[in-house]
Amino acid sequence: MSLESLARELDSNPYTLLRKFKAETGVTPHAFRMNCRIEKAREYLRQGVDIAEVALECGFFDQSHMHRYFKAITTVTPKEYQVNFLQ
């Protein structure tokens, strides 16, 4: 769902909605969505699900797309996370 369509549904200006969202949560809607995706990915990785499958289940285009965001947020790669958790 885009910020524009959400703003339309709430009868609000997209930029006003963005500022209010960030004021309430401390992050932008995009960052919030990415954090939610990464949290879901962490759950799947802890269960031993294949990384490529995790990427698709969590709404990423492919494994490398998830890899970039996962490492930026958690400071480890999905494989490192999975190996360290399963040990």
Beta strands, then each sheet from edge to edge (+ up, - down):
end
